[in-house]
């Protein structure tokens, strides 16, 4: 297979990021299984965050990135909405991969509920899984 051969869509891999000011949840999944696997949460800011994201991209070789974008329950944007969108633009610029934005309302709440009160549960990675699985369900 040469570099110009496209990957069959069923085999596409995605890396999801649940952006936060101090922590970024991470999950990986593919179009075929439509399931996300949590990865270790990135606990870094600024360039250190992007260095760790670059390492995840090298490890997983995703075809695209998925970023959760938060909104108020009524759909209105807020400060973190713009922060997440800026983060998505920075990812596009730095890594040259397609970046898909997903409405992530209630993703952390859903992740915590799925974690069942387990104290070792990583809610940030769980939220990234919720975001990615929502994205995968909506693909044709």
Kinemage of the C-alpha trace (Angstrom):
@kinemage 1
@onewidth
@group {chain A} dominant
@subgroup {mainchain}
@vectorlist {calphas} color= white
{ca unk a 1} P 0.000 0.000 0.000
{ca unk a 2} L 1.455 3.384 -0.928
{ca unk a 3} L 0.926 6.713 0.791
{ca unk a 4} L -1.812 7.760 -1.624
{ca unk a 5} L -3.967 4.705 -0.929
{ca unk a 6} L -6.906 5.618 1.257
{ca unk a 7} L -7.644 3.630 4.375
{ca unk a 8} L -11.018 1.873 4.084
{ca unk a 9} L -13.486 3.950 6.073
{ca unk a 10} L -14.401 0.992 8.319
{ca unk a 11} L -10.800 0.888 9.549
{ca unk a 12} L -10.433 4.576 10.372
{ca unk a 13} L -9.051 5.289 13.832
{ca unk a 14} L -9.922 8.379 15.870
{ca unk a 15} L -8.316 9.978 18.903
{ca unk a 16} L -10.763 11.916 21.086
{ca unk a 17} L -9.816 14.718 23.439
{ca unk a 18} L -11.939 16.127 26.258
{ca unk a 19} L -10.258 19.507 26.712
{ca unk a 20} L -9.946 21.041 30.150
{ca unk a 21} L -7.803 23.845 31.512
{ca unk a 22} L -5.714 21.491 33.693
{ca unk a 23} L -6.544 18.025 32.295
{ca unk a 24} L -7.381 16.595 28.886
{ca unk a 25} L -9.192 13.274 28.739
{ca unk a 26} L -8.127 10.929 25.956
{ca unk a 27} L -9.805 7.999 24.215
{ca unk a 28} L -9.121 6.026 21.055
{ca unk a 29} L -11.490 4.058 18.880
{ca unk a 30} L -12.277 3.044 15.355
{ca unk a 31} L -15.160 3.221 12.983
{ca unk a 32} L -15.541 -0.552 12.697
{ca unk a 33} L -16.185 -1.335 16.367
{ca unk a 34} L -17.740 2.042 17.255
{ca unk a 35} L -16.314 1.685 20.758
{ca unk a 36} L -13.838 3.908 22.554
{ca unk a 37} L -11.034 2.826 24.842
{ca unk a 38} L -9.975 5.235 27.606
{ca unk a 39} L -6.347 6.323 27.695
{ca unk a 40} L -4.380 8.022 30.449
{ca unk a 41} L -5.527 11.592 30.991
{ca unk a 42} L -3.042 14.292 30.052
{ca unk a 43} L -2.283 16.453 33.061
{ca unk a 44} L -0.447 19.325 31.422
{ca unk a 45} L -1.034 22.778 29.994
{ca unk a 46} L 0.335 24.763 27.046
{ca unk a 47} L 3.157 23.261 25.011
{ca unk a 48} L 3.533 20.374 27.462
{ca unk a 49} L -0.042 19.335 26.635
{ca unk a 50} L 0.707 19.367 22.898
{ca unk a 51} L 3.915 17.369 23.421
{ca unk a 52} L 1.886 14.639 25.116
{ca unk a 53} L -0.796 14.772 22.406
{ca unk a 54} L 1.954 14.405 19.767
{ca unk a 55} L 3.135 11.252 21.548
{ca unk a 56} L -0.416 9.827 21.498
{ca unk a 57} L -0.729 10.640 17.803
{ca unk a 58} L 2.561 8.824 17.080
{ca unk a 59} L 1.376 5.845 19.134
{ca unk a 60} L -2.129 5.501 17.664
{ca unk a 61} L -1.684 7.010 14.178
{ca unk a 62} L -5.282 8.306 14.076
{ca unk a 63} L -6.917 9.329 10.816
{ca unk a 64} L -8.600 12.250 12.591
{ca unk a 65} L -9.071 13.863 15.983
{ca unk a 66} L -12.352 14.450 17.812
{ca unk a 67} L -12.703 17.311 20.295
{ca unk a 68} L -15.558 17.775 22.729
{ca unk a 69} L -16.998 21.291 22.704
{ca unk a 70} L -19.063 22.259 25.762
{ca unk a 71} L -22.282 24.265 25.712
{ca unk a 72} L -24.816 25.338 28.322
{ca unk a 73} L -27.824 22.968 28.632
{ca unk a 74} L -29.866 25.342 26.437
{ca unk a 75} L -27.211 25.167 23.681
{ca unk a 76} L -25.728 28.593 24.368
{ca unk a 77} L -21.966 29.002 24.103
{ca unk a 78} L -19.821 30.040 27.094
{ca unk a 79} L -16.129 30.751 27.821
{ca unk a 80} L -15.114 27.097 27.645
{ca unk a 81} L -16.891 26.714 24.298
{ca unk a 82} L -14.455 29.153 22.703
{ca unk a 83} L -11.483 27.633 24.573
{ca unk a 84} L -12.323 24.170 23.201
{ca unk a 85} L -12.788 25.545 19.669
{ca unk a 86} L -9.432 27.348 19.902
{ca unk a 87} L -7.874 24.077 21.066
{ca unk a 88} L -9.393 22.305 18.026
{ca unk a 89} L -7.928 24.975 15.697
{ca unk a 90} L -4.518 24.586 17.357
{ca unk a 91} L -4.662 20.817 16.851
{ca unk a 92} L -5.455 21.276 13.139
{ca unk a 93} L -2.554 23.687 12.756
{ca unk a 94} L 0.001 21.679 14.710
{ca unk a 95} L -0.766 18.172 13.503
{ca unk a 96} L -2.385 18.617 10.091
{ca unk a 97} L -5.118 16.094 10.865
{ca unk a 98} L -8.842 16.585 10.370
{ca unk a 99} L -10.462 17.679 13.637
{ca unk a 100} L -14.142 17.006 14.289
{ca unk a 101} L -15.966 18.978 16.979
{ca unk a 102} L -18.671 17.202 19.014
{ca unk a 103} L -21.218 18.752 21.365
{ca unk a 104} L -20.121 17.336 24.699
{ca unk a 105} L -22.969 18.466 26.954
{ca unk a 106} L -23.317 16.022 29.854
{ca unk a 107} L -20.378 13.821 28.736
{ca unk a 108} L -18.664 14.028 32.138
{ca unk a 109} L -21.944 13.387 33.976
{ca unk a 110} L -22.584 10.337 31.778
{ca unk a 111} L -19.014 9.112 32.243
{ca unk a 112} L -19.247 9.421 36.038
{ca unk a 113} L -22.548 7.503 36.015
{ca unk a 114} L -20.940 4.754 33.935
{ca unk a 115} L -17.980 4.685 36.332
{ca unk a 116} L -20.346 3.516 39.059
{ca unk a 117} L -18.697 5.403 41.883
{ca unk a 118} L -15.338 3.665 41.415
{ca unk a 119} L -12.805 5.962 43.108
{ca unk a 120} L -10.091 4.975 40.620
{ca unk a 121} L -12.307 5.840 37.642
{ca unk a 122} L -10.814 8.531 35.383
{ca unk a 123} L -13.787 10.807 34.599
{ca unk a 124} L -11.795 12.795 32.024
{ca unk a 125} L -10.889 9.703 30.003
{ca unk a 126} L -14.449 8.442 30.493
{ca unk a 127} L -15.830 11.696 29.092
{ca unk a 128} L -13.488 11.372 26.093
{ca unk a 129} L -14.967 7.881 25.522
{ca unk a 130} L -18.513 9.262 25.658
{ca unk a 131} L -17.569 11.993 23.164
{ca unk a 132} L -15.896 9.546 20.777
{ca unk a 133} L -18.690 6.980 20.919
{ca unk a 134} L -21.243 9.720 20.235
{ca unk a 135} L -19.178 10.781 17.210
{ca unk a 136} L -18.812 7.191 15.966
{ca unk a 137} L -22.564 6.513 16.283
{ca unk a 138} L -23.284 9.517 14.089
{ca unk a 139} L -20.984 8.450 11.235
{ca unk a 140} L -22.625 6.998 8.161
